Amino acid sequence: MHNYHFGRGRARWAPYLLLLPGFFFYVLIMLGPSLATAVYSFTDASGIQGSQLNWIGFENYREFLFMGQASIDNYGALWRTLVFSFFVTTIQFSLGLFLALLVNQRLIGVNIFRTIFFMPVILGAVIQGLIWSLFLYPLGGPLATMLEPFGIRSEFLGGQPSTAIAWVIFVQIWANVGVTMMIFIAGLQTIPSDLYESARIDGASGWQAFRHVTWPLLTPSVNTNLLLNIIGSLQAWQLFLVLIGYRNGTQVLGYLIFAQGFGQTSGSVTSAFRQGYAASASIVLFFIVLAIGLPVQYFLQQREKRILG
């Protein structure tokens, strides 16, 4: 007896034909550009129409990793990227969990607060950056005006690189914590209320209920948020562009890639539409994200197996 899962004759090809449009758009939008980036990283492509394209092998990688002041600046950008990712991931994860626990209560008006906390997500990086650029403007901006009676003055985004990066970290968290919160809320709403009732009957405190009931059963949401936060913060650069521009001491690797590809300059870092060089930097960033993301994913999967069996 034959088992026809998709029918007989030509009908058997119907599911594969239905998958073709999605596969085509995946190749066109995702896989194709990724492969093109890998190929371009071995060329001196400038992106200028009519310019000659030459195959130069690993020269872009050698320059990025090992050539003088430029490589020192690149490693500085890599270090700032890792620091930025650490603080964004840690604070955004913790704050998102706190907000999710706060707005998951059965209280009047809680949906309004969910909307308020999530609203920055829908604005987009340019609008988010412009809002805070105006708010932090040092000459008559709202924050400067509020601090002036106390004799406090600051350049905010235009001051020391460490101060500017700290503000970008703050804005990055403000802009994206809503996503983290919503993922945690989805996880919290899958936990049966009977478990909390049983914990109360057994005399568990609020902290004990969180530690032994909520936290273990939130493991899938924890895993998702950690991976999204780590990968997203490692690749972030748009807010750096809008808030502080291309300045020595503030570049992260993602913004360095953009600047090299589209012709921005700063100090000893020069870029004249060097899209081949930018492509090689993109591949380096890809492997950095891979080197961090895969071990984290493996650790989280093993933790989930231990907790949830």
Beta strands, then each sheet from edge to edge (+ up, - down):
end
